[in-house]
Amino acid sequence: LQKVNQILIPRCYCPDLFTDEAEIELHTFGDESENAYGICIYMKCRNGEQIYSTLIAS
């Protein structure tokens, strides 16, 4: 348990079929009330006609 912060899990945000020329956008949504708040960040990859989105953080 002492080494848990050393664990790295690589994440694939865009599939391999997307080239380096793909357009990448970050979309952030947030909401709040008097008692709580929430935020999420999505990444959208566009490569020609193909579009892929994935959750980055929440």
N, C-alpha and C positions, 0 to 999 in steps of 0.2 A: 504494500500500500504506500510505502514511502516513495516509491519511484513512479507512482501513477502520473505525475505531471511530466514525466519523460516520454510517455507513450505518444507516438505520432501516428495518425491515421491519414494517409493521403486521400484527398477528395478530388474527384473528377467533376469539374463544374460544367464543362462542355464535352460532349462525346467526341471521339477521335475523328468522326467524319467531318467535323468543322475545321476549316483551315484557319491559318493565322490572320486571314483577311476578314474573318467573321466580325460583324458588328456586335458589340457587347454593351448592354445597358444595365444599370442597377436601378431597381425600383424599391423605394422605402415607404412603408406604410406605418403609421402610428396612431394611437388613440389613447385617451386618458379620461379618468374620472377623478373624483375627490379621493378615492381609496386605492386606485391602482392605475397602471399604465401598461401598454404593450406596444412592441415594435417588431416588425419583420422586414427582412431584406431579401429580395429575389433578384436573380441575375437572369437576363434574357439574352440568348445568343441567336443571331440571325445570320444565316449563310445562304444567300439567294432566297429560294422559296422555303427553306427549312427553318423552323423556329423551335428553340428548345429553352425551357425555363426551369430553374431549380431554386430551392430555398437555400439561402446562404446562412442566415441566422434569424433567430426569433427570441 
